[in-house]
Amino acid sequence: MKTLALYFHIPFCNGKKCDYCNFVSYVDKDAQMEKYVDALIKEIKLRGEKEGKEYKISSVYFGGGTPSVLKPGMITNIMIAIKQNFKLLQNVEITIECNPETATEDKLREYLIAGINRISFGVQTINDKILNLIGRRHNSKQAKEAIMLAKKVGFKNISVDMMLGLPKQTLGDVKKMTKFLIKSGVNHVSAYSLILEKGTVLYDKVKVGALSVPSEDDTVEMYNLVYDLLSKAGLKRYEVSNFAMLDYESKHNQNYWKLGEYLAFGIGGHSYMNDTRFANTDDFDKYIKSIEENTFPIVMVEKLSLTMRREEAIMLELRTREGLNIEEFDDKFGGHILRDKKKEIEFLSSKGFISLRNGYIKVSENAYYVLNSIIMKLI
């Protein structure tokens, strides 16, 4: 039986959107939370009838928005529907994203009892001034308390997101944050560089000069510091932006990077199955109406050509610690990458940017700063 990852989009936020966020999320629809969860449960049933018998579920991920703003019992009800309509693997990984200011002991216990076994906190930084600048609603004290609370109620698998290249952020801030994460004993860290997205508050502030962000070189220096500190503490890089203790790598993300199949539920959800990408509407009312009428709210379908899948495999797999499996790649896409890209591979190898080892093409540890150039040469 084939495996499948499930993603659930919870589009509600606590009071306001973060200034850098361009995800589909709302701060003014709390009154429709119940209606949305009912629709989500109905979509699970509709999908279960279609795909439930064909697949086993390897991972489940609640993202947003802010899943932890849902009212008591709502996550439990969604989990019950998932278990009723899909077969979960025995070692299934089930993650929920949680903002520190919404983490209460009762909520965390509910998640654990419902079957969620991994929690991901969006902390970003423990500098309160920077948190305020980027529109986060928590402070450093709440972040530290949320992690302690998760450990107290029994979560063994705790991840934290941190951001690099934030306004006013210094190397000292990044060092302090990284050392705090190491000391707190979390077993997974995602370290993302800020991307200024058009249409966000932060983008506009930087564009008009009201705020400035660190240079690209400074952000690379921050990243290198995070890499050094986390590596020494046993959190090894297994993808460009992700670090984990042994056996705590995210199964859900690894499925994405290996071009595995995944099915997304809720508003704006993007899925990938049978070499085809498809997406739900990002219009709240249209999503609800479609589900009420027992139809899937799909607004985009794209069949990926062999070339597109080949290029995507190169792009995603080279980002990982394992690298690109040469035999699997050749079998899946035809051709012979070592022969087809002989000149490029010889050049990249001679510069020390990649290595060929045990049947894999791997990006060298110190060459991630030119990763995009390496990928472009091989696709």
C-alpha positions, 0 to 999 in steps of 0.5 A: 500500500502506498503512503501519503502525507496529510496537511491541514491548513488552519487559516486563523490568527490571534488578533493580527497577522505577522508583518512578514506573512503572506500565507492565507490567514485571517484575523476577522473570521473567528466567528466562522471557526466552527463552520470552517472546522465542520467543512474541514471534517466533511472534506476529510470524509469526502477524501477518505471515500476517494483515497482512504482505502488506497493509502496509508498515512505516514505523517499529518501536519497542522499548519496555518495561520495559527492552528493553536487558536482553535477552540478546545475540542476542535483539534480533537474532532479533526483528529477523530475524523482523520482516524475514522477515514484514513489508515495511519501507519503505526509510527505516524508523525503528527505535528501541530504548529503553535504560537507561544502566546496561545500555548496553554497547558489544557491545549497541549494536553488535548493535542497529546491525548488526541494523538499529536506527537510533535509540536512546532513553536514559531518563536523566531527570536528571543529579542523582544524589540525585534518580535515587536518590530515584525508583529509577533504577539508573544515575548521571549518569556512566553516562548521559554514558558511554552517550550517548558510547558510542552515538555511538562505535559509530555511532548518528546518531539519539540521543534522551534522555528527561528528567523535570520536577517530580521530588522535590527537583528545582530550576530549577538541576537542569533547567538543568544537565540541559538544557545537558548534553543540548545539549553532548552533541549529541543530536538529540532530547529528550523532556521529560515532567512527572512524573505520580504514578500510583496503585499506584506507590511514588512515589505512596504516598510523596508521599501519606503525606508522605514526599516532596514534588514541585514545584508545578504553577507550578514545573514549568511554569517548568521546562518553559519553561526547557527550551523556551527553552534547547533552541529556542535550540540548534536543537532545535525543539518539534514536539509539547508534550513533544518537541524535535528538530533538523531531520529528527530528529523521531520518525516513530513518535510522529508516526504516533500523533499523526496517528491512523495505524495501529499494531500492538503485540506482546507482553504488554499491547500496545495496537493501533489498526487499521481504526478499532478499538483492541484490546489484548493480555492483561497476564497473562504466563502467559496471553500465552505460553499463547495464543501457544503455541496459535496464537491472538492474546492479545487481551482488549479490542476497541473500535470507535471511533465517528466522534465518538470519532475526531474528538475524538481527532484534535483532541486529538492534532493540536493538540499538534503544531507543525503543528496541525490540518489543516482540509481533511483534518479536514473530509474525514475526519470530515464537517462544517465545523470553522470553521463548527461551532466558529465562536464558540469559534474566534473567542474563542480567536483573540481571546485569542491562544491559536490562529491560523489559518494556511495551512489549519491551526488552530495553538496559539500558542507561548505558549499551551501552558500552557492546551492542555487548555482549548483542546482542550475548547472545540474537541471 
